[in-house]
Amino acid sequence: MKFSPLAPIEMRIDRLLNERWRPWQAQLAPREQQLLRMALIAVPLIVLIFGIVLPLKDRQVRLQKELAAIAAQAQEAEQLAERALQGGGVQARGELMPSVEQAAGEFELRDNIVRIKPVAGSDNRLQLTLKDVPYNRLISFLTRLDGLGISVPQAALHARTTPGTVDADLTVAN
């Protein structure tokens, strides 16, 4: 007889079945025994299906959707790269707002921006409203926007009671 590393476990299971399970099962009515056998088959199958297979299937579907979205982004990036190599402008319709927000972050003006909204009828213009902005930071911010190729066709500055601060209503365009 071969020795198996699982032999002690097998012996315990066999003893448990012989001492407790089989006598208990023998006391059950035939209908209950049949129900118990069906449950012993059905419960593991239900756990397998609802606990493992279906969650894996849901994850697969979600990952396929994410993959399709990433592929679309990669295709758009390739098109933008081609345009950049051909000498065309890289700024797409949606890049004005992130550029403005990034420039505002560089000069710690994000907290001063109270409103950013697209100008009606224009895909490449935004209207900004800034409150309590230090004047020197505003000028640095506007210089940075110019360096990014973003123009400011309209600007209205209003003095505040605090020295060196202004309120600004700006229209920016790329």
VENRASUL-V79942 format. One record per residue. N is the residue number from 1. RES is the residue in one small letter. SS is DSSP state (H for helix, E for strand, C for the rest). OMEGA is omega in whole degrees, -180 to 180 (none if undefined). D_FIRST is the distance of its C-alpha to the first C-alpha in Angstrom with 1 decimal. Layout:
N:RES:SS:OMEGA:D_FIRST  N:RES:SS:OMEGA:D_FIRST
This chain:
1:m:C:-179:0.0  2:k:C:175:3.8  3:f:C:179:6.6  4:s:C:178:9.4  5:p:C:179:13.0  6:l:C:-177:13.7  7:a:H:179:11.2  8:p:H:179:14.1  9:i:H:179:16.4  10:e:H:180:14.4  11:m:H:179:14.2  12:r:H:179:18.0  13:i:H:180:18.9  14:d:H:179:17.2  15:r:H:178:19.0  16:l:H:179:22.2  17:l:H:-177:22.2  18:n:H:-175:21.7  19:e:H:-173:24.2  20:r:H:-172:26.8  21:w:H:-175:26.8  22:r:H:177:26.3  23:p:H:179:28.9  24:w:H:-179:31.3  25:q:H:-179:30.9  26:a:H:179:31.5  27:q:H:-178:34.8  28:l:C:175:36.1  29:a:C:-179:38.4  30:p:H:180:37.3  31:r:H:179:39.5  32:e:H:177:38.0  33:q:H:179:34.4  34:q:H:178:35.5  35:l:H:179:37.1  36:l:H:178:34.0  37:r:H:179:31.9  38:m:H:179:34.6  39:a:H:178:34.8  40:l:H:177:31.1  41:i:H:-173:31.8  42:a:H:-175:35.3  43:v:H:178:35.0  44:p:H:178:32.4  45:l:H:179:34.4  46:i:H:178:37.6  47:v:H:179:36.2  48:l:H:-176:35.0  49:i:H:-174:38.4  50:f:H:-178:40.8  51:g:H:-175:39.0  52:i:H:-172:37.8  53:v:H:-178:39.2  54:l:H:176:42.8  55:p:H:177:43.3  56:l:H:178:42.1  57:k:H:177:44.5  58:d:H:179:47.3  59:r:H:179:46.7  60:q:H:179:46.7  61:v:H:180:50.0  62:r:H:179:51.5  63:l:H:176:50.4  64:q:H:177:51.9  65:k:H:178:55.2  66:e:H:179:55.2  67:l:H:178:54.6  68:a:H:179:57.5  69:a:H:179:59.7  70:i:H:178:58.8  71:a:H:178:59.5  72:a:H:177:62.9  73:q:H:179:63.6  74:a:H:179:62.7  75:q:H:178:65.0  76:e:H:178:67.8  77:a:H:177:67.3  78:e:H:179:67.5  79:q:H:178:70.7  80:l:H:178:72.2  81:a:H:177:71.2  82:e:H:179:73.0  83:r:H:-180:76.1  84:a:H:179:76.1  85:l:H:180:75.9  86:q:C:178:78.7  87:g:C:178:80.9  88:g:C:178:80.8  89:g:C:-179:80.4  90:v:C:-176:76.9  91:q:C:177:77.9  92:a:C:-176:76.6  93:r:C:-174:77.9  94:g:C:-174:75.3  95:e:H:-179:75.6  96:l:H:-177:78.8  97:m:H:178:77.4  98:p:H:179:74.5  99:s:H:179:76.9  100:v:H:180:79.4  101:e:H:179:76.7  102:q:H:179:75.3  103:a:H:178:78.8  104:a:H:178:79.5  105:g:H:179:76.4  106:e:H:-178:77.6  107:f:C:177:80.8  108:e:C:-180:79.2  109:l:C:-178:81.2  110:r:H:-180:78.4  111:d:H:-179:79.3  112:n:H:180:82.9  113:i:E:-180:82.2  114:v:E:180:82.9  115:r:E:169:82.8  116:i:E:177:81.7  117:k:E:177:82.4  118:p:E:176:83.0  119:v:C:-177:86.6  120:a:C:177:87.3  121:g:C:-179:87.8  122:s:C:-180:86.4  123:d:C:-172:82.9  124:n:C:177:83.4  125:r:E:177:85.3  126:l:E:174:84.3  127:q:E:-178:86.5  128:l:E:172:85.5  129:t:E:180:87.0  130:l:E:-180:86.6  131:k:E:176:87.9  132:d:E:-178:88.9  133:v:E:172:88.1  134:p:E:-173:89.3  135:y:H:-178:91.8  136:n:H:177:90.6  137:r:H:178:87.0  138:l:H:179:88.3  139:i:H:177:90.2  140:s:H:178:87.1  141:f:H:180:85.1  142:l:H:177:87.7  143:t:H:179:87.8  144:r:H:178:84.1  145:l:H:178:84.3  146:d:H:178:87.0  147:g:H:178:84.7  148:l:C:-179:82.0  149:g:C:179:84.6  150:i:C:-178:85.0  151:s:E:178:88.7  152:v:E:-177:90.4  153:p:E:179:93.1  154:q:E:177:94.0  155:a:E:175:93.9  156:a:E:-179:95.6  157:l:E:-180:95.6  158:h:E:-179:96.8  159:a:E:176:97.6  160:r:C:178:95.9  161:t:C:177:97.5  162:t:C:-179:95.0  163:p:C:176:96.5  164:g:C:179:94.6  165:t:E:-179:92.6  166:v:E:166:93.1  167:d:E:-177:91.8  168:a:E:170:91.2  169:d:E:-175:91.0  170:l:E:168:89.8  171:t:E:-180:89.2  172:v:E:-178:86.9  173:a:E:175:86.3  174:n:C:none:84.5
